[in-house]
Amino acid sequence: MDNEQKQPWFLEINPNGRIPAMTDTWTDGKQIRVFESGAILEYLVDRYDRDYKVSYPKDSREYWEVKSWVCL
């Protein structure tokens, strides 16, 4: 309501000033920013779902079905 996403601290995370956006700590200890819902979903799955508990193995039929919906 207050356009907080247009504040300088948020624009450092997402220069578009739009929600959603997130930060995470990379393996080198530095922050990484990820924004736009599809990119965030892909990042979380690729980085944290190594055992495919909420996703599907790459290049499976299900993987491409999900990819089709995420990349709308």
C-alpha positions in Angstrom: 0.0 0.0 0.0 2.9 2.4 0.7 4.9 1.5 -2.4 7.6 0.1 -0.2 8.9 -1.9 -3.2 9.9 1.5 -4.7 12.2 2.3 -1.8 16.0 2.2 -2.5 16.6 -0.9 -0.3 14.1 -2.9 -2.3 15.3 -1.6 -5.6 18.7 -3.1 -4.8 16.9 -6.5 -4.7 14.7 -5.9 -7.7 15.5 -2.9 -10.0 12.0 -3.2 -11.5 10.5 -2.3 -8.1 8.1 -5.2 -8.3 7.1 -8.0 -6.0 8.1 -10.9 -5.7 11.8 -10.7 -5.0 14.1 -12.5 -2.7 17.7 -12.7 -1.6 19.7 -15.8 -0.6 23.2 -16.5 0.5 25.4 -18.1 -2.3 28.0 -20.7 -1.6 30.7 -18.0 -1.4 28.8 -16.3 1.4 27.7 -13.4 -0.7 24.1 -12.4 -1.3 22.3 -13.2 -4.6 19.1 -11.6 -5.7 16.4 -13.3 -7.6 13.2 -11.6 -8.8 10.1 -12.4 -10.9 8.0 -15.4 -9.8 9.1 -17.9 -12.4 12.8 -17.2 -11.8 12.3 -17.6 -8.0 10.5 -20.9 -8.4 13.2 -22.2 -10.7 16.0 -21.0 -8.4 14.4 -22.6 -5.3 13.9 -25.9 -7.1 17.3 -26.0 -8.7 19.1 -25.0 -5.5 17.2 -26.8 -2.8 15.2 -29.7 -4.2 18.0 -32.0 -5.1 15.9 -35.1 -4.3 12.9 -33.9 -6.4 10.5 -33.9 -3.4 8.5 -30.9 -4.9 9.7 -31.0 -8.5 10.6 -33.4 -11.3 13.9 -34.6 -12.8 15.2 -32.4 -15.6 14.1 -33.4 -19.1 11.2 -35.6 -17.9 7.7 -35.1 -19.3 6.6 -33.6 -16.0 9.5 -31.2 -15.9 8.6 -29.8 -19.3 4.9 -29.6 -18.3 5.8 -27.5 -15.2 8.2 -25.4 -17.3 5.5 -24.6 -19.7 3.3 -23.2 -17.0 6.1 -21.3 -15.2 7.3 -19.5 -18.3 3.9 -18.1 -19.2 
